[in-house]
Amino acid sequence: MRDNRLDFLLVLRAIACLLVVLSHVTGEFPHSDLLSVFGHDYTWAITVVGTTGVWIFFVLSGYLMGKGFFTNRYQGNLTGIIKFYWDRFLRIYPLYIVSIVVTCAIFHKSYPLNEEGVEAITQLLFLSFYGKASFPDSVLWTISTEFRFYLLAPFIFLFVRRFARTSRAACVLALAVVSVEFAYRVWVYLHYYHAAGWPVEWLLRIYIPLSGNLDAFVFGFLLNVFILKWNSSSRSWHPSKAMGCGVFVISYIFSAYVGYRGYLLGQHFFGPLFYCCLQSIVAIGICAMLFCFEAGDAQRRIPLSLRALKENPKRCLEIFGVVTFGIYVWHLLILFWANDIHFPVSTTRAAFGLRLLFVLVITTALSAFTYLLIEKPFLRLRSMQIFPASASVFLNNWLRVFDLPKRSK
């Protein structure tokens, strides 16, 4: 039986995207009092929140990719793995290519196709762009990181299916991953912190590559083990949605405060906490929130449509989640355009508010257009048979090494 409740995962995706946009807009107003409540300055709450949004994206991506395998949408054989890769390609690559072409067309004068430009575009096309070469739409680095995880996701599932099927084993695996990530971040911090250009080193060695974000993806992926175990047991109590919202608010406030103190101000205690620990802490908080919303919720939802919106107007929030990818790839270009517009206001706070509103409205409209014109038509190709059944049966044999041995009766 299906229900018509709000899909919180789409809302969470929209919130994460909003945090990224908010962070980039506030970056245009450095050292300004942008958020004041009863005479107290709370600008720190909206300044360094783009990192939180990106980490939410990574945890949510890990969870959804794992959910696709654990719920048997994708099988752990060669046919299922290729179908998974095909679906990910159709979901990301068409709009991704269009955004690269549009960016090059808009910035053809200020971004000439010299050796560095060609190198950046080549890295983008082959999903190996990690910020070392400059490109106007710099947020596209996350797509390369996401695709790296997509390549690993089926094999993580095969490993988890054999060695970490229980909650205890999943905890051990998560602890091992976070320990390795923490050791890596501490090593990078101790090795490069006192060198010139440390923030750039942090971006290139921790924040951007998959090697510095693996814990966020894996935590989300392993969350499926705990949710499946919880749902398969006969429990009369389930965590409430209010608990999940509370966990999210606490995680957001903590991340924003530590980010402001550690990244912008460079305070001694908050600096190491931000660079070495914050991502894992936020990832755990987001996983706890997702558990509160997904545990005990096994019913499938009615697809989003005009009829579903009439029955439940709250689902209008899901529209922003549907067009999130477009908002993410277009917002920086719209922000560059907004910077050239003079808004007739006298205060910095008003200019900030108008610019943020302008970017959100124009980007959302553009994203809805490109979703209908580009993303949705390509998503319909998911049902295509791209791999011959006979060949898949022949090539599935090598994957059987990951299958668990059957127990003798």
VOGU-3710 file (C-alpha; in Angstrom, 3 decimals, decimal comma):
1> mrdnrldfll> 0,000/0,000/0,000  1,281/3,483/-0,890  0,784/6,689/1,041  0,869/10,353/0,130  3,111/11,662/2,880  5,916/14,147/2,410  9,142/12,564/1,142  11,629/13,898/3,652  14,633/12,694/1,643  13,769/15,110/-1,161
11> vlraiacllv> 13,258/17,899/1,376  16,635/17,130/2,941  18,267/17,283/-0,490  16,675/20,709/-1,040  17,928/21,915/2,356  21,459/20,765/1,576  21,371/22,618/-1,743  20,031/25,736/-0,027  22,953/25,670/2,413  25,430/25,575/-0,494
21> vlshvtgefp> 23,716/28,496/-2,234  23,486/30,429/1,029  27,178/29,948/1,707  28,173/31,215/-1,739  25,939/34,281/-1,483  27,214/35,193/1,987  30,741/34,866/0,621  30,020/37,976/-1,478  29,511/40,000/1,732  32,609/39,326/3,883
31> hsdllsvfgh> 32,808/40,785/7,386  29,192/41,972/7,267  26,396/41,766/9,834  23,893/39,795/7,764  21,757/38,117/10,431  20,875/39,910/13,641  18,246/38,857/16,195  17,361/41,186/19,087  20,619/43,035/18,653  22,784/39,898/18,602
41> dytwaitvvg> 24,821/39,002/15,533  24,187/35,448/14,276  25,948/35,764/10,923  28,069/32,774/11,925  24,951/30,602/11,494  24,837/31,209/7,713  28,488/31,778/6,776  30,347/28,451/6,684  27,370/26,195/5,949  28,247/25,155/2,393
51> ttgvwiffvl> 30,511/22,433/3,780  27,599/21,101/5,829  25,415/21,038/2,731  28,027/19,113/0,766  28,462/16,577/3,569  24,688/16,101/3,734  24,714/15,420/-0,008  27,415/12,784/0,428  25,685/10,999/3,324  22,355/11,070/1,499
61> sgylmgkgff> 23,995/9,785/-1,682  25,612/6,905/0,205  22,301/6,017/1,835  20,296/6,090/-1,385  22,893/4,123/-3,363  22,969/1,490/-0,653  19,179/1,446/-0,442  19,003/0,675/-4,152  21,055/-2,493/-3,593  19,654/-3,558/-0,216
71> tnryqgnltg> 16,051/-3,302/-1,452  16,929/-5,349/-4,575  16,337/-2,555/-7,024  19,818/-3,461/-8,227  21,112/-7,017/-7,991  24,631/-7,817/-6,874  25,523/-9,376/-10,216  27,018/-8,017/-13,392  23,658/-7,113/-14,928  22,586/-5,252/-11,799
81> iikfywdrfl> 25,901/-3,422/-11,499  25,812/-2,278/-15,127  22,186/-1,166/-14,700  23,268/0,815/-11,648  26,053/2,536/-13,587  23,692/3,201/-16,514  21,089/4,801/-14,233  23,695/6,984/-12,531  25,045/8,064/-15,918  21,601/9,054/-17,178
91> riyplyivsi> 20,811/10,874/-13,950  23,955/13,008/-13,859  25,854/13,216/-17,110  23,402/14,891/-19,581  22,794/18,043/-17,515  26,403/17,963/-16,378  27,618/18,180/-19,999  25,121/20,935/-20,805  26,319/22,975/-17,806  29,947/22,694/-18,998
101> vvtcaifhks> 29,013/23,829/-22,513  26,891/26,734/-21,240  29,625/27,853/-18,844  32,232/27,875/-21,611  29,851/29,858/-23,860  29,102/32,472/-21,182  32,724/32,926/-20,109  34,315/32,567/-23,561  35,997/35,986/-23,218  37,240/35,788/-19,625
111> yplneegvea> 37,966/32,044/-19,809  39,853/31,386/-23,057  40,483/27,819/-24,149  44,206/27,892/-23,554  46,208/24,974/-22,204  44,855/25,339/-18,663  41,267/25,704/-19,893  41,487/22,616/-22,090  42,975/20,666/-19,193  40,119/21,680/-16,896
121> itqllflsfy> 37,461/20,776/-19,463  39,156/17,424/-20,129  39,159/16,674/-16,408  35,490/17,622/-16,202  34,501/15,417/-19,122  36,328/12,429/-17,657  35,010/13,133/-14,145  38,445/13,758/-12,675  38,056/17,452/-11,835  39,338/18,165/-8,333
131> gkasfpdsvl> 39,911/21,909/-8,400  43,576/21,902/-9,391  42,679/23,520/-12,726  40,380/26,542/-12,599  36,862/26,573/-14,057  34,164/29,252/-13,601  31,506/26,825/-12,350  33,791/25,487/-9,662  31,082/23,531/-7,793  31,253/20,769/-10,416
141> wtistefrfy> 34,059/19,085/-8,460  31,437/17,295/-6,358  30,224/15,437/-9,456  33,670/13,865/-9,880  33,693/12,848/-6,218  30,177/11,413/-6,482  31,084/9,344/-9,547  34,131/7,935/-7,801  31,821/6,659/-5,098  29,354/5,315/-7,669
151> llapfiflfv> 32,149/3,169/-9,085  32,825/1,729/-5,629  29,217/1,398/-4,425  28,399/-2,037/-5,925  31,588/-3,543/-4,526  30,961/-1,992/-1,112  27,556/-3,687/-1,201  29,094/-7,045/-2,090  31,583/-6,660/0,739  28,916/-5,625/3,249
161> rrfartsraa> 26,610/-8,437/2,151  29,264/-10,991/2,990  31,169/-9,512/5,930  28,963/-6,842/7,575  25,381/-8,076/7,421  24,810/-7,656/11,165  24,570/-4,386/13,059  27,656/-5,243/15,102  29,747/-5,975/12,026  28,502/-2,769/10,372
171> cvlalavvsv> 29,561/-0,805/13,473  33,029/-2,349/13,314  33,343/-1,464/9,626  32,156/2,105/10,249  34,625/2,464/13,115  37,444/1,196/10,909  36,575/3,659/8,131  36,299/6,660/10,457  39,575/5,720/12,150  41,404/5,636/8,821
181> efayrvwvyl> 39,798/8,921/7,732  40,648/10,600/11,030  44,263/9,428/10,833  44,505/10,702/7,254  43,066/14,119/8,118  45,331/14,477/11,158  48,346/13,599/9,027  47,407/16,191/6,406  46,737/18,778/9,126  50,064/18,231/10,900
191> hyyhaagwpv> 51,991/18,078/7,638  50,546/21,134/5,862  48,891/23,381/8,453  51,895/25,655/8,995  52,706/25,851/5,285  51,623/28,780/3,165  48,245/28,298/1,550  46,912/25,791/4,082  43,212/26,342/3,165  44,013/25,416/-0,436
201> ewllriyipl> 45,847/22,284/0,722  42,835/21,343/2,834  40,529/21,781/-0,160  42,700/19,731/-2,509  43,647/16,961/-0,069  40,620/16,541/2,224  37,511/18,487/1,263  37,368/17,673/-2,479  38,744/14,137/-3,157  36,896/10,942/-2,301
211> sgnldafvfg> 39,760/9,918/-0,018  38,754/12,693/2,377  35,007/12,039/2,169  34,748/8,262/2,248  33,385/8,166/5,801  30,353/10,281/4,848  29,480/7,985/1,945  30,125/4,761/3,864  28,161/5,905/6,927  25,136/6,570/4,737
221> fllnvfilkw> 25,618/3,259/2,937  25,874/1,233/6,157  22,814/2,957/7,602  20,759/0,598/5,451  21,965/-2,359/7,529  20,631/-0,828/10,747  17,327/0,244/9,196  16,701/-3,180/7,644  17,462/-4,912/10,945  15,175/-2,513/12,803
231> nsssrswhps> 12,301/-2,918/10,342  12,600/-6,703/10,278  12,201/-6,950/14,056  8,842/-6,685/15,810  9,239/-3,414/17,701  6,341/-1,444/19,103  8,370/1,768/19,371  9,975/3,720/16,558  11,965/6,965/16,719  9,825/10,007/15,986
241> kamgcgvfvi> 10,228/12,559/13,222  10,545/15,248/15,887  13,648/13,491/17,225  15,115/13,521/13,724  14,428/17,243/13,317  16,039/17,901/16,686  19,155/15,952/15,730  19,380/17,895/12,465  19,094/21,288/14,188  21,784/20,371/16,720
251> syifsayvgy> 24,081/19,070/13,971  23,567/22,209/11,899  24,203/24,646/14,750  27,286/22,748/15,882  28,685/22,567/12,351  28,014/26,241/11,588  29,568/27,405/14,854  32,667/25,221/14,593  33,068/26,145/10,929  32,894/29,859/11,689
261> rgyllgqhff> 35,329/29,649/14,601  37,691/27,123/13,037  37,703/27,973/9,333  37,109/31,730/9,208  38,609/32,850/12,515  41,238/30,094/12,776  40,910/29,711/16,540  43,239/27,131/18,044  40,709/24,679/19,481  38,122/24,951/16,712
271> gplfycclqs> 40,640/24,743/13,854  41,699/21,097/14,404  38,099/20,218/15,287  36,874/21,598/11,968  39,605/20,192/9,742  39,947/16,736/11,326  36,699/15,782/13,064  33,703/17,864/12,015  32,818/15,959/8,855  32,578/12,627/10,679
281> ivaigicaml> 30,519/14,203/13,484  28,098/15,793/11,019  27,856/12,531/9,048  26,914/10,632/12,211  24,317/13,286/13,063  22,750/13,125/9,602  22,691/9,316/9,767  20,915/9,511/13,137  18,375/11,898/11,636  17,814/9,638/8,613
291> fcfeagdaqr> 17,320/6,687/10,953  14,582/8,578/12,796  12,758/9,232/9,533  13,332/5,923/7,750  13,108/3,331/10,559  9,645/1,789/10,573  8,721/3,542/7,328  8,501/0,717/4,806  5,581/1,984/2,740  6,188/3,312/-0,757
301> riplslralk> 4,946/6,793/-1,560  2,659/7,847/-4,362  4,729/9,477/-7,134  4,688/13,252/-7,099  1,878/14,558/-9,336  -0,772/17,282/-9,444  -3,268/14,929/-7,824  -0,824/14,082/-5,045  -0,148/17,804/-4,498  -3,878/18,539/-4,220
311> enpkrcleif> -4,308/15,818/-1,607  -1,195/16,889/0,326  -0,016/20,470/-0,421  3,048/19,950/1,794  4,544/17,862/-0,987  5,170/21,108/-2,898  8,444/21,170/-0,947  9,504/18,057/-2,845  9,607/20,038/-6,083  12,748/21,792/-4,876
321> gvvtfgiyvw> 14,283/18,410/-4,104  13,459/17,138/-7,594  15,245/20,068/-9,301  18,092/20,174/-6,790  20,752/19,031/-9,241  19,885/21,862/-11,589  19,936/24,397/-8,762  23,348/23,141/-7,742  24,988/23,360/-11,176  23,364/26,683/-12,199
331> hllilfwand> 23,377/28,789/-9,025  26,988/29,935/-9,261  26,481/31,215/-12,812  23,350/33,100/-11,730  25,274/34,517/-8,766  27,964/35,870/-11,104  25,192/37,591/-13,045  23,575/38,951/-9,866  26,886/40,501/-8,790  26,664/42,856/-11,782
341> ihfpvsttra> 23,161/44,011/-10,849  22,803/47,056/-8,620  19,901/46,597/-6,223  18,412/49,965/-5,078  18,864/49,403/-1,342  20,866/51,303/1,242  21,950/48,548/3,634  24,204/45,546/3,203  21,659/43,275/4,854  18,960/44,274/2,351
351> afglrllfvl> 21,351/43,812/-0,569  22,196/40,359/0,737  18,538/39,399/1,076  17,625/40,623/-2,421  20,610/38,925/-4,009  19,832/35,633/-2,274  16,185/35,857/-3,320  17,150/36,719/-6,902  19,558/33,777/-7,152  17,052/31,318/-5,669
361> vittalsaft> 14,122/32,396/-7,857  16,017/32,550/-11,157  17,974/29,360/-10,464  14,872/27,405/-9,445  13,019/28,503/-12,593  15,994/27,625/-14,801  16,415/24,290/-13,031  12,754/23,379/-13,528  13,117/24,178/-17,236  16,265/22,090/-17,677
371> ylliekpflr> 14,740/19,256/-15,642  11,783/19,017/-18,027  13,890/19,573/-21,144  17,035/17,534/-20,322  16,919/15,469/-17,138  13,466/13,917/-17,384  13,745/12,714/-21,018  17,037/10,981/-20,263  15,629/9,411/-17,089  13,041/7,667/-19,265
381> lrsmqifpas> 15,883/5,760/-20,939  16,536/3,803/-17,744  14,275/1,003/-18,946  16,459/0,334/-22,004  18,167/-3,053/-22,201  21,828/-2,140/-22,600  23,475/-5,504/-21,891  22,643/-8,834/-23,543  21,241/-11,367/-21,102  23,419/-14,216/-22,384
391> asvflnnwlr> 26,600/-12,195/-21,974  25,586/-11,106/-18,473  25,001/-14,711/-17,427  28,410/-15,682/-18,774  30,210/-12,799/-17,049  28,395/-13,086/-13,712  30,546/-16,048/-12,658  33,437/-13,954/-11,401  31,139/-12,185/-8,952  30,121/-15,401/-7,247
401> vfdlpkrsk> 33,222/-15,244/-5,093  31,377/-12,622/-3,037  28,320/-14,810/-2,430  27,883/-16,365/0,982  28,153/-20,154/1,119  24,845/-21,896/1,674  24,351/-23,567/5,014  23,860/-27,273/4,921  20,640/-28,528/6,445
//
